[in-house]
């Protein structure tokens, strides 16, 4: 009798993504209704719904940007944030507050500040990193080294400006430099969602080519892909997504590294239609669990970026020790 090995079902990644989506919905429901006094349900929803939407938006932007970036670079232990984009965000906020004052509309008005962040970070990041990728012929080691140097430079300039700033203005500025979901502006959420939809529509064809892009430049060109044009558009999209997430909730350095690698390890597939969704749902799960701990265990005694950066840094070292490609 011949025994045939049962191959793994082709729809297994879809089943896993569906399971992640169900877990995300359960956690979202738990976050919305846990410890709610039903006499004040409307007030509770008014407080929690904007934070839930912000978590979803941030998870989508960071998950999408990191997965696309890793696929372009063909490297699993790099994220856009490791190139100094968080330091650029801090520098922009610090410079605006230093020049115009932390109480000016440019700094204090969240809508205006969000627009300034999106415009300046998108333009500067595209110019800087687009030039670096082309100049180094997409050499990841040189780009990472340049990003590290620029992050140090941006940080040094920010520290210099902070030392010369009025202490009261510094205290006001500090709130915008720490990632968190406790004070979310609903108006910004809808603007961020509109930008995300616009970018997705603009990049829909390039996103569909990610499976081919991961094969490498020469293979992609042989298959009829205009590689340079596609990569430039995708990198611009990555920059915009990271900009939206950072401007919305502040810098969360290692979140992308965590959720992108969790999605890859759990789904075990090369198809980006599953990987992108998996990265998004992993981000929702991580952020919701972190926010539940912050609010109901530590009673707002800390911020979620602290936990993300601690565990993300440890996970980054684990990936290096494990021997992931660099």
BALOBA-1460 file (C-alpha; in Angstrom, 3 decimals):
// residues 326
<rec num="1" residu="x" x="0.000" y="0.000" z="0.000"/>
<rec num="2" residu="x" x="1.329" y="3.379" z="-0.969"/>
<rec num="3" residu="x" x="1.026" y="6.123" z="1.610"/>
<rec num="4" residu="x" x="0.790" y="9.609" z="0.190"/>
<rec num="5" residu="x" x="1.972" y="12.555" z="2.199"/>
<rec num="6" residu="x" x="-0.773" y="15.127" z="2.550"/>
<rec num="7" residu="x" x="0.576" y="18.442" z="1.307"/>
<rec num="8" residu="x" x="-0.125" y="21.557" z="3.301"/>
<rec num="9" residu="x" x="-3.368" y="23.147" z="2.130"/>
<rec num="10" residu="x" x="-2.856" y="26.053" z="-0.229"/>
<rec num="11" residu="x" x="-5.339" y="28.167" z="1.689"/>
<rec num="12" residu="x" x="-3.468" y="27.760" z="4.994"/>
<rec num="13" residu="x" x="-2.113" y="31.369" z="4.948"/>
<rec num="14" residu="x" x="-5.659" y="32.614" z="4.383"/>
<rec num="15" residu="x" x="-6.858" y="30.620" z="7.375"/>
<rec num="16" residu="x" x="-4.078" y="32.041" z="9.529"/>
<rec num="17" residu="x" x="-4.821" y="35.602" z="8.411"/>
<rec num="18" residu="x" x="-8.488" y="35.010" z="9.196"/>
<rec num="19" residu="x" x="-7.527" y="33.778" z="12.677"/>
<rec num="20" residu="x" x="-5.442" y="36.931" z="13.213"/>
<rec num="21" residu="x" x="-8.382" y="39.063" z="12.088"/>
<rec num="22" residu="x" x="-10.696" y="37.296" z="14.553"/>
<rec num="23" residu="x" x="-8.209" y="37.807" z="17.396"/>
<rec num="24" residu="x" x="-7.941" y="41.489" z="16.455"/>
<rec num="25" residu="x" x="-11.726" y="41.895" z="16.547"/>
<rec num="26" residu="x" x="-11.948" y="40.146" z="19.927"/>
<rec num="27" residu="x" x="-9.224" y="42.360" z="21.397"/>
<rec num="28" residu="x" x="-10.886" y="45.456" z="19.932"/>
<rec num="29" residu="x" x="-14.172" y="44.494" z="21.573"/>
<rec num="30" residu="x" x="-12.416" y="43.793" z="24.871"/>
<rec num="31" residu="x" x="-10.638" y="47.148" z="24.716"/>
<rec num="32" residu="x" x="-13.859" y="49.007" z="23.962"/>
<rec num="33" residu="x" x="-16.045" y="47.450" z="26.646"/>
<rec num="34" residu="x" x="-13.811" y="46.174" z="29.453"/>
<rec num="35" residu="x" x="-14.558" y="47.735" z="32.852"/>
<rec num="36" residu="x" x="-17.182" y="50.039" z="31.368"/>
<rec num="37" residu="x" x="-19.901" y="51.425" z="33.588"/>
<rec num="38" residu="x" x="-22.933" y="51.009" z="31.335"/>
<rec num="39" residu="x" x="-24.526" y="54.103" z="32.802"/>
<rec num="40" residu="x" x="-21.791" y="56.127" z="31.088"/>
<rec num="41" residu="x" x="-21.382" y="54.021" z="27.952"/>
<rec num="42" residu="x" x="-21.601" y="56.988" z="25.579"/>
<rec num="43" residu="x" x="-18.877" y="58.871" z="27.436"/>
<rec num="44" residu="x" x="-16.666" y="55.773" z="27.513"/>
<rec num="45" residu="x" x="-17.083" y="55.230" z="23.784"/>
<rec num="46" residu="x" x="-16.293" y="58.883" z="23.123"/>
<rec num="47" residu="x" x="-12.954" y="58.389" z="24.912"/>
<rec num="48" residu="x" x="-12.037" y="54.949" z="23.600"/>
<rec num="49" residu="x" x="-13.179" y="55.016" z="19.965"/>
<rec num="50" residu="x" x="-10.621" y="57.615" z="18.772"/>
<rec num="51" residu="x" x="-7.838" y="55.635" z="20.437"/>
<rec num="52" residu="x" x="-9.023" y="52.416" z="18.796"/>
<rec num="53" residu="x" x="-9.130" y="54.074" z="15.377"/>
<rec num="54" residu="x" x="-5.661" y="55.540" z="15.954"/>
<rec num="55" residu="x" x="-4.342" y="52.072" z="16.834"/>
<rec num="56" residu="x" x="-5.797" y="50.653" z="13.621"/>
<rec num="57" residu="x" x="-4.380" y="53.480" z="11.499"/>
<rec num="58" residu="x" x="-0.926" y="53.252" z="13.106"/>
<rec num="59" residu="x" x="-0.830" y="49.447" z="12.774"/>
<rec num="60" residu="x" x="-1.813" y="49.638" z="9.113"/>
<rec num="61" residu="x" x="0.723" y="52.339" z="8.228"/>
<rec num="62" residu="x" x="3.661" y="50.828" z="10.108"/>
<rec num="63" residu="x" x="2.856" y="47.259" z="9.070"/>
<rec num="64" residu="x" x="2.441" y="48.184" z="5.413"/>
<rec num="65" residu="x" x="5.543" y="50.396" z="5.309"/>
<rec num="66" residu="x" x="7.804" y="47.875" z="7.036"/>
<rec num="67" residu="x" x="6.697" y="44.891" z="4.966"/>
<rec num="68" residu="x" x="7.116" y="46.797" z="1.699"/>
<rec num="69" residu="x" x="10.487" y="48.187" z="2.777"/>
<rec num="70" residu="x" x="11.804" y="44.763" z="3.788"/>
<rec num="71" residu="x" x="10.636" y="43.259" z="0.511"/>
<rec num="72" residu="x" x="12.368" y="45.949" z="-1.544"/>
<rec num="73" residu="x" x="15.618" y="45.630" z="0.414"/>
<rec num="74" residu="x" x="15.195" y="41.838" z="0.680"/>
<rec num="75" residu="x" x="16.140" y="41.974" z="4.343"/>
<rec num="76" residu="x" x="14.020" y="41.030" z="7.352"/>
<rec num="77" residu="x" x="15.779" y="42.926" z="10.132"/>
<rec num="78" residu="x" x="15.556" y="46.460" z="8.797"/>
<rec num="79" residu="x" x="12.749" y="48.942" z="9.148"/>
<rec num="80" residu="x" x="12.307" y="52.477" z="7.813"/>
<rec num="81" residu="x" x="12.637" y="53.768" z="11.382"/>
<rec num="82" residu="x" x="16.196" y="52.432" z="11.597"/>
<rec num="83" residu="x" x="17.157" y="54.915" z="8.869"/>
<rec num="84" residu="x" x="16.680" y="57.901" z="11.168"/>
<rec num="85" residu="x" x="13.095" y="58.888" z="10.333"/>
<rec num="86" residu="x" x="12.157" y="59.115" z="14.005"/>
<rec num="87" residu="x" x="15.112" y="61.429" z="14.627"/>
<rec num="88" residu="x" x="13.956" y="63.528" z="11.669"/>
<rec num="89" residu="x" x="10.472" y="63.767" z="13.199"/>
<rec num="90" residu="x" x="11.914" y="64.946" z="16.520"/>
<rec num="91" residu="x" x="14.128" y="67.476" z="14.742"/>
<rec num="92" residu="x" x="11.209" y="68.936" z="12.780"/>
<rec num="93" residu="x" x="9.047" y="69.297" z="15.908"/>
<rec num="94" residu="x" x="11.911" y="70.769" z="17.901"/>
<rec num="95" residu="x" x="12.887" y="73.231" z="15.174"/>
<rec num="96" residu="x" x="9.295" y="74.441" z="14.696"/>
<rec num="97" residu="x" x="8.844" y="74.913" z="18.448"/>
<rec num="98" residu="x" x="12.235" y="76.635" z="18.760"/>
<rec num="99" residu="x" x="11.635" y="79.083" z="15.905"/>
<rec num="100" residu="x" x="7.928" y="79.819" z="16.336"/>
<rec num="101" residu="x" x="7.390" y="78.862" z="19.993"/>
<rec num="102" residu="x" x="5.705" y="75.835" z="21.523"/>
<rec num="103" residu="x" x="2.519" y="77.844" z="22.100"/>
<rec num="104" residu="x" x="2.198" y="78.986" z="18.472"/>
<rec num="105" residu="x" x="-0.452" y="77.532" z="16.191"/>
<rec num="106" residu="x" x="2.215" y="75.701" z="14.209"/>
<rec num="107" residu="x" x="3.120" y="73.682" z="17.308"/>
<rec num="108" residu="x" x="0.034" y="73.719" z="19.523"/>
<rec num="109" residu="x" x="-2.649" y="73.167" z="16.850"/>
<rec num="110" residu="x" x="-2.631" y="69.416" z="16.192"/>
<rec num="111" residu="x" x="-4.196" y="69.721" z="12.755"/>
<rec num="112" residu="x" x="-1.599" y="72.224" z="11.542"/>
<rec num="113" residu="x" x="1.232" y="70.308" z="13.205"/>
<rec num="114" residu="x" x="0.084" y="67.088" z="11.525"/>
<rec num="115" residu="x" x="0.070" y="68.738" z="8.090"/>
<rec num="116" residu="x" x="3.544" y="70.206" z="8.689"/>
<rec num="117" residu="x" x="4.873" y="66.801" z="9.781"/>
<rec num="118" residu="x" x="3.436" y="65.010" z="6.761"/>
<rec num="119" residu="x" x="4.683" y="67.560" z="4.236"/>
<rec num="120" residu="x" x="8.173" y="68.109" z="5.663"/>
<rec num="121" residu="x" x="8.895" y="64.477" z="6.519"/>
<rec num="122" residu="x" x="7.635" y="63.245" z="3.150"/>
<rec num="123" residu="x" x="9.668" y="65.755" z="1.176"/>
<rec num="124" residu="x" x="12.868" y="65.529" z="3.231"/>
<rec num="125" residu="x" x="12.775" y="61.732" z="3.586"/>
<rec num="126" residu="x" x="12.141" y="61.249" z="-0.119"/>
<rec num="127" residu="x" x="14.995" y="63.565" z="-1.072"/>
<rec num="128" residu="x" x="17.480" y="62.159" z="1.447"/>
<rec num="129" residu="x" x="16.781" y="58.444" z="1.225"/>
<rec num="130" residu="x" x="15.887" y="58.445" z="-2.451"/>
<rec num="131" residu="x" x="19.292" y="59.968" z="-3.159"/>
<rec num="132" residu="x" x="21.044" y="57.479" z="-0.861"/>
<rec num="133" residu="x" x="19.425" y="54.431" z="-2.456"/>
<rec num="134" residu="x" x="20.331" y="55.568" z="-5.956"/>
<rec num="135" residu="x" x="23.829" y="56.742" z="-4.979"/>
<rec num="136" residu="x" x="24.678" y="53.436" z="-3.272"/>
<rec num="137" residu="x" x="22.938" y="51.311" z="-5.912"/>
<rec num="138" residu="x" x="20.540" y="50.038" z="-3.213"/>
<rec num="139" residu="x" x="23.383" y="48.761" z="-1.023"/>
<rec num="140" residu="x" x="21.668" y="48.178" z="2.330"/>
<rec num="141" residu="x" x="24.877" y="48.344" z="4.407"/>
<rec num="142" residu="x" x="25.805" y="51.792" z="3.116"/>
<rec num="143" residu="x" x="22.235" y="53.023" z="3.474"/>
<rec num="144" residu="x" x="21.984" y="51.759" z="7.061"/>
<rec num="145" residu="x" x="25.339" y="53.329" z="7.909"/>
<rec num="146" residu="x" x="24.265" y="56.637" z="6.357"/>
<rec num="147" residu="x" x="20.933" y="56.458" z="8.180"/>
<rec num="148" residu="x" x="22.696" y="55.881" z="11.498"/>
<rec num="149" residu="x" x="24.985" y="58.845" z="10.913"/>
<rec num="150" residu="x" x="22.073" y="61.079" z="9.941"/>
<rec num="151" residu="x" x="20.054" y="59.955" z="12.954"/>
<rec num="152" residu="x" x="22.978" y="60.976" z="15.162"/>
<rec num="153" residu="x" x="23.239" y="64.297" z="13.330"/>
<rec num="154" residu="x" x="19.505" y="64.993" z="13.645"/>
<rec num="155" residu="x" x="19.609" y="64.033" z="17.315"/>
<rec num="156" residu="x" x="22.565" y="66.316" z="18.012"/>
<rec num="157" residu="x" x="20.828" y="69.278" z="16.376"/>
<rec num="158" residu="x" x="17.644" y="68.551" z="18.341"/>
<rec num="159" residu="x" x="19.565" y="68.342" z="21.631"/>
<rec num="160" residu="x" x="21.268" y="71.653" z="20.893"/>
<rec num="161" residu="x" x="17.946" y="73.360" z="20.233"/>
<rec num="162" residu="x" x="16.369" y="71.803" z="23.329"/>
<rec num="163" residu="x" x="19.155" y="73.094" z="25.562"/>
<rec num="164" residu="x" x="18.541" y="76.633" z="24.319"/>
<rec num="165" residu="x" x="14.768" y="76.369" z="24.659"/>
<rec num="166" residu="x" x="12.677" y="77.815" z="27.445"/>
<rec num="167" residu="x" x="11.934" y="75.081" z="30.053"/>
<rec num="168" residu="x" x="8.184" y="75.706" z="29.893"/>
<rec num="169" residu="x" x="8.152" y="75.358" z="26.116"/>
<rec num="170" residu="x" x="10.307" y="72.245" z="26.382"/>
<rec num="171" residu="x" x="7.744" y="70.690" z="28.725"/>
<rec num="172" residu="x" x="4.973" y="71.387" z="26.216"/>
<rec num="173" residu="x" x="7.074" y="70.013" z="23.343"/>
<rec num="174" residu="x" x="7.912" y="66.805" z="25.204"/>
<rec num="175" residu="x" x="4.288" y="65.610" z="25.046"/>
<rec num="176" residu="x" x="4.398" y="65.500" z="21.243"/>
<rec num="177" residu="x" x="7.715" y="63.620" z="21.148"/>
<rec num="178" residu="x" x="6.527" y="60.578" z="23.134"/>
<rec num="179" residu="x" x="4.404" y="58.023" z="21.297"/>
<rec num="180" residu="x" x="1.022" y="57.331" z="22.829"/>
<rec num="181" residu="x" x="-2.702" y="57.035" z="22.184"/>
<rec num="182" residu="x" x="-4.042" y="58.869" z="25.208"/>
<rec num="183" residu="x" x="-4.660" y="62.224" z="23.524"/>
<rec num="184" residu="x" x="-5.818" y="61.571" z="19.982"/>
<rec num="185" residu="x" x="-7.392" y="64.274" z="17.833"/>
<rec num="186" residu="x" x="-10.352" y="62.807" z="15.919"/>
<rec num="187" residu="x" x="-9.965" y="65.383" z="13.145"/>
<rec num="188" residu="x" x="-6.453" y="64.143" z="12.444"/>
<rec num="189" residu="x" x="-7.696" y="60.555" z="12.253"/>
<rec num="190" residu="x" x="-10.012" y="61.242" z="9.350"/>
<rec num="191" residu="x" x="-7.326" y="63.241" z="7.561"/>
<rec num="192" residu="x" x="-4.859" y="60.392" z="8.073"/>
<rec num="193" residu="x" x="-7.403" y="57.848" z="6.817"/>
<rec num="194" residu="x" x="-8.032" y="59.942" z="3.706"/>
<rec num="195" residu="x" x="-4.288" y="60.112" z="3.003"/>
<rec num="196" residu="x" x="-3.964" y="56.347" z="3.432"/>
<rec num="197" residu="x" x="-6.761" y="55.676" z="0.950"/>
<rec num="198" residu="x" x="-5.192" y="58.072" z="-1.547"/>
<rec num="199" residu="x" x="-1.767" y="56.410" z="-1.243"/>
<rec num="200" residu="x" x="-3.235" y="52.901" z="-1.575"/>
<rec num="201" residu="x" x="-5.083" y="53.901" z="-4.743"/>
<rec num="202" residu="x" x="-1.920" y="55.516" z="-6.103"/>
<rec num="203" residu="x" x="0.254" y="52.454" z="-5.351"/>
<rec num="204" residu="x" x="-2.241" y="49.667" z="-6.075"/>
<rec num="205" residu="x" x="-0.380" y="48.430" z="-9.189"/>
<rec num="206" residu="x" x="3.051" y="48.583" z="-7.548"/>
<rec num="207" residu="x" x="1.818" y="46.708" z="-4.465"/>
<rec num="208" residu="x" x="0.597" y="43.897" z="-6.714"/>
<rec num="209" residu="x" x="4.164" y="43.568" z="-8.064"/>
<rec num="210" residu="x" x="5.804" y="42.991" z="-4.680"/>
<rec num="211" residu="x" x="5.977" y="39.213" z="-5.179"/>
<rec num="212" residu="x" x="8.040" y="39.839" z="-8.308"/>
<rec num="213" residu="x" x="10.147" y="42.622" z="-6.755"/>
<rec num="214" residu="x" x="11.371" y="40.235" z="-4.046"/>
<rec num="215" residu="x" x="12.968" y="38.059" z="-6.743"/>
<rec num="216" residu="x" x="15.581" y="40.766" z="-7.296"/>
<rec num="217" residu="x" x="16.210" y="43.533" z="-9.787"/>
<rec num="218" residu="x" x="17.412" y="41.452" z="-12.741"/>
<rec num="219" residu="x" x="14.682" y="38.827" z="-12.419"/>
<rec num="220" residu="x" x="12.014" y="41.503" z="-12.100"/>
<rec num="221" residu="x" x="13.296" y="43.324" z="-15.189"/>
<rec num="222" residu="x" x="13.341" y="40.046" z="-17.133"/>
<rec num="223" residu="x" x="9.686" y="39.583" z="-16.193"/>
<rec num="224" residu="x" x="8.811" y="42.973" z="-17.674"/>
<rec num="225" residu="x" x="8.799" y="45.152" z="-14.536"/>
<rec num="226" residu="x" x="10.079" y="48.722" z="-14.708"/>
<rec num="227" residu="x" x="12.061" y="48.079" z="-11.549"/>
<rec num="228" residu="x" x="13.498" y="51.514" z="-10.819"/>
<rec num="229" residu="x" x="10.187" y="53.315" z="-11.319"/>
<rec num="230" residu="x" x="8.263" y="50.805" z="-9.205"/>
<rec num="231" residu="x" x="10.821" y="50.891" z="-6.369"/>
<rec num="232" residu="x" x="10.914" y="54.698" z="-6.277"/>
<rec num="233" residu="x" x="7.105" y="54.863" z="-6.008"/>
<rec num="234" residu="x" x="7.035" y="52.189" z="-3.317"/>
<rec num="235" residu="x" x="9.737" y="53.954" z="-1.298"/>
<rec num="236" residu="x" x="7.778" y="57.180" z="-1.517"/>
<rec num="237" residu="x" x="4.710" y="55.307" z="-0.266"/>
<rec num="238" residu="x" x="6.765" y="53.850" z="2.606"/>
<rec num="239" residu="x" x="7.882" y="57.341" z="3.547"/>
<rec num="240" residu="x" x="4.326" y="58.677" z="3.536"/>
<rec num="241" residu="x" x="3.005" y="55.770" z="5.626"/>
<rec num="242" residu="x" x="5.734" y="56.151" z="8.252"/>
<rec num="243" residu="x" x="5.151" y="59.898" z="8.246"/>
<rec num="244" residu="x" x="1.417" y="59.470" z="8.878"/>
<rec num="245" residu="x" x="1.947" y="57.011" z="11.725"/>
<rec num="246" residu="x" x="4.712" y="59.052" z="13.350"/>
<rec num="247" residu="x" x="2.824" y="62.339" z="13.027"/>
<rec num="248" residu="x" x="-0.300" y="60.703" z="14.463"/>
<rec num="249" residu="x" x="1.051" y="58.895" z="17.537"/>
<rec num="250" residu="x" x="4.757" y="59.750" z="17.730"/>
<rec num="251" residu="x" x="7.847" y="57.611" z="17.040"/>
<rec num="252" residu="x" x="7.564" y="53.883" z="17.757"/>
<rec num="253" residu="x" x="10.928" y="52.593" z="16.582"/>
<rec num="254" residu="x" x="10.646" y="48.810" z="16.740"/>
<rec num="255" residu="x" x="6.953" y="48.176" z="16.172"/>
<rec num="256" residu="x" x="7.437" y="47.535" z="12.460"/>
<rec num="257" residu="x" x="10.259" y="45.091" z="13.111"/>
<rec num="258" residu="x" x="8.101" y="43.098" z="15.526"/>
<rec num="259" residu="x" x="4.904" y="42.862" z="13.530"/>
<rec num="260" residu="x" x="6.526" y="42.259" z="10.128"/>
<rec num="261" residu="x" x="8.637" y="39.357" z="11.418"/>
<rec num="262" residu="x" x="5.783" y="37.903" z="13.450"/>
<rec num="263" residu="x" x="3.658" y="37.911" z="10.295"/>
<rec num="264" residu="x" x="6.395" y="36.230" z="8.247"/>
<rec num="265" residu="x" x="7.077" y="33.567" z="10.873"/>
<rec num="266" residu="x" x="3.420" y="32.824" z="11.489"/>
<rec num="267" residu="x" x="2.173" y="32.814" z="7.884"/>
<rec num="268" residu="x" x="5.184" y="31.135" z="6.249"/>
<rec num="269" residu="x" x="4.355" y="32.414" z="2.778"/>
<rec num="270" residu="x" x="5.910" y="34.661" z="0.133"/>
<rec num="271" residu="x" x="2.589" y="36.084" z="-1.061"/>
<rec num="272" residu="x" x="2.328" y="39.701" z="-0.062"/>
<rec num="273" residu="x" x="-1.449" y="39.822" z="-0.141"/>
<rec num="274" residu="x" x="-1.280" y="37.655" z="2.992"/>
<rec num="275" residu="x" x="1.898" y="39.159" z="4.457"/>
<rec num="276" residu="x" x="0.578" y="42.725" z="4.309"/>
<rec num="277" residu="x" x="-2.690" y="41.765" z="5.989"/>
<rec num="278" residu="x" x="-0.838" y="39.638" z="8.530"/>
<rec num="279" residu="x" x="1.497" y="42.491" z="9.408"/>
<rec num="280" residu="x" x="-1.475" y="44.824" z="9.856"/>
<rec num="281" residu="x" x="-3.376" y="42.442" z="12.134"/>
<rec num="282" residu="x" x="-0.203" y="41.671" z="14.112"/>
<rec num="283" residu="x" x="0.189" y="45.403" z="14.674"/>
<rec num="284" residu="x" x="-3.392" y="45.730" z="15.870"/>
<rec num="285" residu="x" x="-2.936" y="42.814" z="18.273"/>
<rec num="286" residu="x" x="0.355" y="44.132" z="19.696"/>
<rec num="287" residu="x" x="-0.907" y="47.698" z="20.117"/>
<rec num="288" residu="x" x="-4.223" y="46.658" z="21.664"/>
<rec num="289" residu="x" x="-2.539" y="44.329" z="24.138"/>
<rec num="290" residu="x" x="-0.043" y="47.047" z="25.005"/>
<rec num="291" residu="x" x="-2.732" y="49.676" z="25.444"/>
<rec num="292" residu="x" x="-4.779" y="47.336" z="27.650"/>
<rec num="293" residu="x" x="-1.731" y="46.879" z="29.879"/>
<rec num="294" residu="x" x="-1.043" y="50.612" z="29.984"/>
<rec num="295" residu="x" x="-4.608" y="51.540" z="30.943"/>
<rec num="296" residu="x" x="-5.757" y="48.675" z="33.172"/>
<rec num="297" residu="x" x="-2.581" y="47.240" z="34.699"/>
<rec num="298" residu="x" x="-0.207" y="50.194" z="34.949"/>
<rec num="299" residu="x" x="-3.065" y="52.745" z="35.189"/>
<rec num="300" residu="x" x="-1.473" y="55.142" z="32.691"/>
<rec num="301" residu="x" x="1.796" y="55.050" z="34.616"/>
<rec num="302" residu="x" x="3.779" y="54.562" z="31.420"/>
<rec num="303" residu="x" x="3.445" y="54.872" z="27.636"/>
<rec num="304" residu="x" x="3.225" y="52.137" z="25.049"/>
<rec num="305" residu="x" x="6.383" y="53.228" z="23.209"/>
<rec num="306" residu="x" x="8.466" y="52.195" z="26.229"/>
<rec num="307" residu="x" x="7.263" y="48.576" z="26.066"/>
<rec num="308" residu="x" x="7.486" y="48.441" z="22.276"/>
<rec num="309" residu="x" x="11.055" y="49.734" z="22.220"/>
<rec num="310" residu="x" x="12.223" y="47.442" z="25.049"/>
<rec num="311" residu="x" x="10.761" y="44.254" z="23.589"/>
<rec num="312" residu="x" x="11.497" y="45.363" z="20.033"/>
<rec num="313" residu="x" x="15.155" y="45.977" z="20.831"/>
<rec num="314" residu="x" x="15.429" y="42.548" z="22.428"/>
<rec num="315" residu="x" x="13.692" y="40.980" z="19.424"/>
<rec num="316" residu="x" x="16.087" y="42.785" z="17.067"/>
<rec num="317" residu="x" x="19.079" y="41.308" z="18.905"/>
<rec num="318" residu="x" x="17.411" y="37.885" z="18.806"/>
<rec num="319" residu="x" x="17.039" y="38.094" z="15.028"/>
<rec num="320" residu="x" x="20.698" y="39.034" z="14.641"/>
<rec num="321" residu="x" x="21.850" y="36.195" z="16.900"/>
<rec num="322" residu="x" x="19.507" y="33.810" z="15.090"/>
<rec num="323" residu="x" x="21.336" y="34.652" z="11.880"/>
<rec num="324" residu="x" x="18.825" y="36.531" z="9.761"/>
<rec num="325" residu="x" x="20.143" y="38.007" z="6.558"/>
<rec num="326" residu="x" x="21.711" y="41.463" z="6.930"/>
